Amino acid sequence: MITGRSPVGLHTTGRSSVGFQYTTIDDGGLVTWMRKKQQGAVNSKALIKEIIDPTLIGGYEMGKMETLVRVAMQCVEEDKDARPTMRKVVEMLLRHEDEDSCDNGAEVKDFVPFQ
């Protein structure tokens, strides 16, 4: 959703009578591509500008996108124990929303985690 790329390194090139036809666009999947981009990025803003789906340009807040990319990359860690739980993902995303609300003078909402 952030990059507009297929997660498996494929994209649709058309539709035949038997279904969609796919073409490989790189030798790895989305996670491999992202890790390579992360390693070469000067900073998070430069990374976002490089990976963002062109249809999103100008339609997002940089801070929110940085948080979303950071959380997404934690979710695809190779070591399953290093990945956050869904509860933690929600907390990370809501924490960022709360910080934005505070920055804008709004009141922070109480967050009750899922039981």
Buried (B, 14 or more C-beta within 10 A) or exposed (E): EBBEBBEEBBBEEEEEEEEEEBEEEBEEBBBEBBBEBBEEBEEBEEBBEEBBEEEBEEEBEEBEBBBBBEBBEBEEEEEEEEBBEEEBBBBBBBEBBBEBEEEEEEEEEEEEEEE
